[in-house]
Amino acid sequence: MKGTHLGEFEELVLMTCALLINTAYSVTIGAEIESQTGRSVTLSTVHTALYRLEKKGFVESYMGGSTTERGGRKKRLYRITASGFDTLNQAKDLRQRMWSMMPEYKF
């Protein structure tokens, strides 16, 4: 299916949305990816990935409540969709299948 391929960073963002139930927004997603991978992540790359994932139907966004720490502004939160979860499972199954076929290497 064209348009449903996940790049590595999109997969990380999608998985992070699934992990951060009810708290996934660009800042928390970026922070979690940095924490788990040790990679530096910019908010613009997270926003771009979220936009693509939403366009593909893998995540959906909604407005959370306003907070005083944000000056009364609401956060745009993200949650994984059933289609997004299926896509993650397909990616995991493919990797596991290929790893199980990996020959033993002796270097």
C-alpha positions in Angstrom: 0.0 0.0 0.0 1.5 3.3 -1.1 1.8 6.0 1.6 1.8 3.6 4.6 5.5 2.9 4.8 7.1 4.0 8.1 10.5 5.6 8.2 12.7 4.9 11.2 11.9 8.2 12.9 8.2 7.9 12.2 8.2 4.5 13.7 9.8 5.9 16.9 7.3 8.7 17.1 4.4 6.3 16.5 5.7 3.9 19.2 6.2 6.8 21.6 2.6 7.9 21.1 1.5 4.4 22.0 3.7 4.5 25.1 2.6 7.9 26.4 -1.1 7.3 26.8 -3.0 10.6 27.3 0.3 12.6 27.6 1.7 12.4 24.1 2.4 15.9 22.6 5.4 17.1 20.7 7.5 18.0 23.8 6.9 14.8 25.7 7.4 12.7 22.5 10.7 14.4 21.7 11.9 14.0 25.3 11.0 10.3 25.5 12.7 9.6 22.2 15.8 11.5 23.4 15.7 9.5 26.7 15.4 6.1 25.0 17.8 6.6 22.1 20.3 9.2 23.3 19.6 11.1 20.0 19.0 14.8 19.9 15.5 15.5 18.6 14.1 18.9 17.4 10.5 19.8 17.9 10.2 20.5 14.2 11.1 17.0 13.3 8.6 15.6 15.8 5.9 17.9 14.4 6.7 16.8 10.8 6.5 13.1 11.7 3.2 13.7 13.6 1.8 15.5 10.6 2.7 12.6 8.3 1.4 10.0 10.7 -1.9 11.8 11.1 -2.2 12.1 7.3 -1.6 8.3 7.0 -4.3 7.7 9.7 -1.8 6.2 12.2 -2.4 8.8 14.9 -5.2 11.3 15.7 -4.9 14.5 17.5 -7.1 16.2 20.0 -6.9 19.3 22.2 -6.1 18.7 25.9 -7.1 21.0 28.7 -5.4 24.3 29.3 -2.7 24.7 31.9 -1.3 27.6 33.9 2.2 26.6 33.0 1.4 27.2 29.3 -0.4 30.5 30.0 -3.8 29.0 29.7 -3.1 27.5 26.2 -4.2 24.0 25.4 -1.9 21.2 24.2 -2.4 19.3 21.0 -2.2 15.7 22.2 -1.8 12.6 20.0 -3.0 9.0 20.3 -2.3 6.0 18.2 -5.2 4.6 16.1 -6.0 0.9 15.5 -4.4 1.3 12.0 -1.3 2.7 13.6 -1.1 -0.1 16.1 -1.5 -2.7 13.3 1.3 -1.0 11.3 3.6 -1.1 14.4 2.8 -4.8 14.8 3.6 -5.5 11.1 6.9 -3.7 11.5 7.8 -5.7 14.6 6.8 -9.0 13.0 8.9 -8.3 9.9 11.9 -7.5 12.1 11.5 -10.6 14.2 11.1 -12.8 11.1 14.2 -11.4 9.6 16.2 -11.7 12.8 15.2 -15.3 13.2 16.7 -16.0 9.7 20.0 -14.2 10.5 22.9 -16.6 10.2 25.5 -16.9 13.0 28.5 -14.6 12.4 31.9 -15.1 13.8 34.2 -12.2 13.4 
